[in-house]
């Protein structure tokens, strides 16, 4: 009986590509060269008679032979590339069929064989979940190429120009260098209260969801009756905590204390992140307890340790696993460089707003908003909008997440993919933010399909877009202090339309150009309309607004008179 290694070796030997043969190669070359032999004999006679060679005819034959050889070479390389691809595909299929080695424990002692067998056979109820592997971030790999790193240097040069232009203008206007950074000081105001609010949120997420899940699992491990009643009780308590303790209280704190925008974003984004993590923890572990109750093949259900849950709360992922692939060491130099890049992106955004946004919107907001002003505003906002898009992506999805991943030795760094090469918005949505996309895919899209028995895929996609649009608009409404559903309309109208029009079957450079053009216009619309509304809310405040006036955009009717300048 053959061993598994022998079978794998024979499989690989069969898959090794062989050099393709071209039977017409020799015959074609002989056919081209045979007239040359007769020509040589005739030309010998011609040389003896005239003393010279017909140069034009020889050159023509040589060019024909060269062209024929190049054509045969391209055919050869094409067939060889096809066989190599087939060989690599067979290796990939073979590697995926092999069981990966278990990741060594970090926060807990090694698991017993019984516990490992439970985890081995456990899969999410709707199919296999996300598989975490050891991989680097794409930009870290691309920055090793000098040509790509030059683009990074160009953005640094642009930042230097922004700094110089700001210093020169301030020196001309004020007669001195102004280094106050008043915009940053305002945006991150009330920071001690922000820290206290975050600590309260984090401690509540650390203890309440874990305690509720632990008590629920213990109720199923004993001989308790009325298990459905226990499930209903603990499920209701968890939902109440998500809605009130983690949903309402942080929002109430932000609104009543009038947090400035950046401080608001810190609390609200952390609120959304912790809610998603708590849901993932419960969603991944409840099926394990239910599977144990059905099989009863151990002393009790597998309940994660507190240390594992604590690691997950800090890990740069929204999908819970007991263990993740880990790097052997922490590169503190890498951590410092990423945090410095985050700080640099923060100052970069400051100069973008100071030089490109504030002067434009301060002047344009003095007049009534009309179609001409809107068109000019949108196109003038494309450049700052695109810069803010790049800075947000690079600062958070690359630098911030990689810094925390390095400190936690978290090895799976695929926080994004090559979204800039997308030829469809469907692919852009999947590759722009892989961390959030995975959560939406496994816990919204696939769960919706499971509940509908895979009958309503378009409805599931619509539900995902709706959830994403509502959450994005909620974040902006709380942080800016007004309701102006620009992003919601872009998500639900143009986002859904482009998702079906610019689908994955669209290939070629032209579709990538269309995707970038649409993305640039969308950023211009977002920066323009939200900035207009921001200044209108301050130029034209309402003393006793009604509910309808709160929903109506103030920039549609606000006009700042000259005596108020």
N, C-alpha and C positions, 0 to 999 in steps of 0.2 A: 504493500500500500504506500503510495507516494506521500511524502511529507508536504506540508503547506508551503515551505520555502522552495521546494523543487517545483511545485506547480506554479508559484509566482515567477520563478526564474524562467521556466519554459514559456510562460505567458509573455514575459518581457522580450525573450529572444524571438518569439514569433512576431512581436510588434515592432522590432527594430526595422527601420526602413531600409530597403535595399535600393541601390542605385538603379534607376530606370534605364532600360536599354532603348536605343533608337536604331532600329534596323535600317531605316532610310538614311542614317547619318553617313555611313561608309559609302553606300551606293550613290548618295547625292554628291558627296565630295569626289568620288571616283568619276561620276558623270561630268562634274565640272572640270576635273583635272584631265580626263582623257582627251578632250579636244585640244588641251594644251600640249599634249605629247605630239599629236599630229602637227600642231602649229609649230612646235619646236623644230620638227624635221623640215617643214616647209620654210621656216625662217632661217634654218641653217643654209638651205639653198639660196634663200634671199640674201643672207649675209655674204655668202661667197659671191653672189652676183652683184648686189648693190652695196654691201658693206654697212648696213644699218638695220635696226629693228623697228617694227611698227609699234611705237610706244603707246599710242592711244588705245589700241586694241588690248594690250597687256594690262594697262591700268583699268580698263573697263571690266575685264575678267576678274581682276583682284578685288574691285569694289563689290562685284556680285558675290564672290566667295565670302567676303567679310560680312555682307548683309545676311547671307544664308547662315553663317556661323552664329551671328548675334540672335537670329530668330530661333535657331536650335538651342542656343544657350538659355534664352528666356523660357522655352518649353521645358527644358531640363530643370531649371530652378523652380518653376511652378509645380511640377510634379513632385520634386523632392520636398518642397515646402508642405504640400498636401499630406505626404506620408509622414513627415515629422509631426504635423498637427494631430494626425490620427494616433500616432504613438504617444504623444503627450496626453491626449484625451483618455487613452486607455490607462495611463499611469494615474491620472487624476481620479478616474472612476475606481481604480484599485485602491488608492489611498483613502478615499472616503468610505470604502467598505470596511476598512480596518478600524478597530476600536481604539480611540486615543488613550494614551496613558493618563491615569488619574493625576490631577493637579495636586501637589503636596499641600497639606493643611498649613494654615498660617495662624489663625486665631484659636484653633481647637486641636486637640490630640487626634491622631490617626483614627479613622472610622473603622468599626468592626466589619467583618465580612458580611454579616447580615444587613447592616446599614448600607454598605456599598452595593449589595445586590438590590436593595430597594431603590437606591438612586439610579442604578444602572438600568432598571426596567421602567423607571418613571419617565413619562413624557407628558407634556401638556395635553389636555383632553382633545384638542383640535389638531393635533399633529406636532411635529417637532418644533421646538422653539429656536431662539437665536443661539448659535454656536459661537462661543468666544474663543479666539485663537490669538497667538502671539504675532502681532504685526505693527509696523510703524505707521505714523501719519504720512499721508501722501506728500504734503509740502516738505516734510523733513527729507524725504527721498529726492524730491525735485530740486531742493536748494543745494544739493550736492553737485548739480549740473551748473556750470558757470553761466551758461546762457540764461537759465531761469533765475539764478541769483542776481543777475544784472537788473532784472525787472524789480526785484526787491530793493536794490540800490537806487533805482529811479524814484521809487516812492519816498525813500529817505531824502533824496535830493529835493523832491517837491516839498517835504516837510521843512527843510532848511530854508527854502524860498519863502514859505508861509511865515516862518519865524522872522526872517529878515525884513519882509515887507511890513509885518506888524510893528516891529521895532522902529523902522524908519518912519512910518506914518505917525506913530505915537510921538516920536522925537520931533517931527515937524509940527504937529498940533500942540503938544504940551511943552516942548522945549526941553524934555528930559525923557529918559527911558522909563516906561511904565511896565512894571513886572508884578502887577497885583493879582492877575488871574481871577478877577471878580466873578466871572461867569462860573468857573469851577467851584469857587467858594459858595456861591448861591446854590448851584445844582446839588452839591453834597451837604447841604445844611442839615442841622439836627442829627448829626452822625452818632452821638452817644445814644440817643433814643432809638436810632436804627439798630444799633448793636444790641441793646436790651430787648427790642422786639424780636430780633432774629434768634437770640438765645432762648427766649420763651417758646418760640415756634419749634425750634430744633428739639428742645427737651421734651415738649409734648409729643412730637412725632416719634421720639426715641422710646418713650415709655408706654403711651396709650395704645397705639396699634399693636405693639408686641404683646402687651399684657392681655388685651382682648383676644388676640389670636391664641395665646397660650392657654387661657382659661377655656376657650371654646374647644381646643384640641384635648385638654384634660377631661372635659365633659364627655367627649366621644371615646376616650380611652377606657373609661370605667363602665360599669353596668347601669348607667343612668337610663331612665326611660324619658320619653318626650324629647328625643334628640332634635326633632324639627323645631320644637319650641325654643330650645337652647340656641339653635342656629339663627332663628328669627330674632331672638333677643340680642345676641352679640352682633349680628349683622346690622340691626337697627342702631345699636350704640356706635358701631364703627361709622355708619353713614352720617349719624348726627355729629360725630366728631369731625368728619371731613367737611360737613356743611357749615357747622357753627364754630367749633374750636379752631379749625385750620382755615376755614373759608371766610367766615364773617368777622371774627375778632381782629385779625391782621388788617383787613380792609377798613374796618371801623377805626382802628388806631391811625392808619395812614390818612384817612379823610378828616377826622376830627382834629388832628395835629397839623394839618396842612403841610405835609412833607413836600419838599421841592422835588423836581422831576427825577433826578438821579437817585436820590434816597428812596423815592417811591418805587423805582424800578428794582432796586435791590430787594425790598420787602416783597413786592408782588411776584417777581420772578422766582424768588425762593419759596414763596407760598405755593405757586403752581408746581415747582419742582418737587417739593416735599409731598404734596398731595399725590402726584404721579408715582413717587417712590413707595408711599404707603399702599397705594392700590396694587402696585406690582408685587410687593411683599405678600399681601393677602392672596392675590390672584394666583401666584405661583405655588403657595404652600397649602392652600385649602384642598386642591385635588389630591395631594399626597396623603392628607389625613383621611379623606374619603376613600382613597384606594386602600389604606390600611384597614379601615372599618369593614371594607368588603372582603378582604382576604384574611385578615387576622393572622398574619404570619410572623408576628414578632411581639415583644413585650409591650410595645406602645408605639404610637405614631412618631415619625421623625419630625421633631420640632427644632428649627434652627437655633443656634446659640445667640445670645445677645451680642457677642463680639462679631459674629457674622453679619447680623443686621446693622450694627454700627458701622462696619466697613462699607456696607452697601450704601448707607446714607451719604457717605463722603465720596464713594467711587463715581467716576464720570460715566455712568450708565444709568438708564431707567429700567433695566431688565434685571430682576433679582435672580441671583444664583448663590448657592452655598459657598462656592469657591470660583475664583477666576484665575486665568493664567497670570503668573507673576514674574517680574524680572528679578534677577538675583541681587542687584545692588541699586542704590539711588544715586543718580548723577546730579549732585547739588549744583554744579556749574550750569547744567541744562535748566534746572529749576529757576535759578537766578536770571538766566538769560530770557526765559519765557515771561517771567514776571516783569522784567524791565521792558520787554516788548509790549506787554499790556499797558504799562504806564506810558510808554511812547505813543501807543495808539490813542490813549485818553487825551494827551496833549495835542495829538494830530487832529482829533475830532474837535477839540476846543478851537484850534486855529481855523478849521474849516467853517465853523459857525461864526467866528468873529470876522473873518475876511470875506466869506461868500454868502452867508445867510442873513445875519443881523442887519447889515447896511441895506440890503435889498428889501427886506420885509418891513423895516421901520419906515421906509419911504413909500412903499407901495400900499401900505395899510392906511395911508391918509386919505384915500379916495374910495368911492363905492366900488364894490367888486362887480366887474362886468366881464363879458366874454373875451375882449381883447386883453384885459389885465390878466385873466386866467391863463390864456395861451402863452403870453410872455412869461408869466410866473412859472409855468410848467417847464418850459424850455430853459429858463435861467436856473431852474432848480435841479436839472439833470446832473450837472457836474457835482455839486455837493451831495446829492442823493447817492450817486454811484460811489463817491469816496466814503460816505458813511456806511454803505453796504459792504464795501471791501474791508473797512476798518472793523466793523462789527463781526464779520466772518473771521478775520485774522486774529482779532483780540480774544474773542470768546471761544469759537470752535477749534481754533488751532492752539493759541498760546495758553489760555486759561485752563482748558481741559487737559492739555499735555502737561502743564505744570503740576496739576493735582494728580494726574495719572503717574507721573514720575515720582512724586512724594509717596504715593501709595503702592508703587511698583506694579501698577496696573498695566498689563502687557498689551491688551487689545486697544490700539490707538486709532481705530477706524471710526473717527467721529464725523467724517464727511468723505465723499468720494470726488471724482473729477467732474463736479457739476458744471464747470466752465466749458466742458466739451459737449454738453447736452444738446441734442438736436430736437428735443421735445420737452414740453413742460412736465409730462409724466415722469420722465427720467430726472428732470431738475428737482421735482418734489422729493424723489427718492434719495437723491445724492447730496442735496444741499445741507441737510441736518440729519444725519443718520441716527443720532441719539433719540431725537423726538420721533422720527419716522418709524423706528423700531417699536416704540411704545404704541403709537397709533395703529401700526399694522397688526401687532399681536393682540392688543387688548381692546381695540375698537373695531377694526375691519374684520379680523378673523372671528372675534366673539360675536359680532353681528351676523356673520355668515353662519356660524354654528347655531345661533338661536333661530335663524330663518331657514335652517337646513339647506344652506347654499342655494337658495332660490332667488335671492335678490342682490346680485353683485352690484348693479348700478345704484341701488338704494344704499348699500353698504358704503360705496365710494362717496355718495352724496352725504351720508351721515358723517364720514371722516372729515370731509371738507367743512361741514357745518360746525363740528366740534372745534376744529382748528381755527376757523374764522371767528367763532364766538370767543374763544380764549384769547386770541390776539387782540380783538377789539376790546375785551374786558381789561386787558393789561394797559392798553393805550388810554382808555377812558379814565381809569383810576389815576394813572400817572400824570396825565395832562390836565385832569380836572374838568373835562367836558366830554360830551357824547357827540361824536362826529364820525359816523360809520363808513369812512372812506376805505379803510383796509378790509372791512367786512364785505363791502360791495365788490372790491377787487378780487377777493377770494371767491365769493359765491358766484359772481357773474363772469368776469374775465378769466379767473382761475379755472373754473369748471369748463368754460368754453374752450380755452386753450388746451386743457387736459385731454379733451376728446379730438380737437382739430390737430394739434401738434402732438400726436401720439408716437409710440415707439417705432412705428413703421416709417416714420419720416427720417430719412438719412440724407447725408450730404452737407456740405458747408453752408448752403443757402439757408437751411433750417436752423443751423447754429446762429447765423446772422440774424434771422427773424427772432429767435429766442432772446438774444442779447438786446436787440432793438426794443422788444416788448418790455424786457426787464428794466432798461434805462428809462423808458417812458413811465413805467409804473413807479419807479423811485422818484422821478420828477413830480408826478402827481401827489405822492404821499408827502414829500417835503413841502411842496407848495401849499396844499390845502390845509395841512395841520399847522403849518407856520402862520398862515393867514388867520386861522381860527384862534390860535394862541394869542396873537396881538389884538384881535377883535374882542376877545374875552376881557382884556385889560383896558382897552380904549373905551368900550361901551358896556360897563357892568350894569346888571339889572338889580334894582333894590329888592323887589319882591316878585321874583319870576314865578310864573305858573309852570305846571308840568309840561305844557306844550312849548313854552318858551325855552325850557331847558333842553328839549329835544331839537329845537330849531337851531341851525347853525347861526351864530352871531355874525359871521363874516358876510352873510347875505344882505344884511341891512345896516351894518355899522359904518358910520362915516365920522371921522374925527375932525372937528372944526379946527380952523387955524389958530384960534385963540387958546387952544389947549396944548399947543406945541411947547 
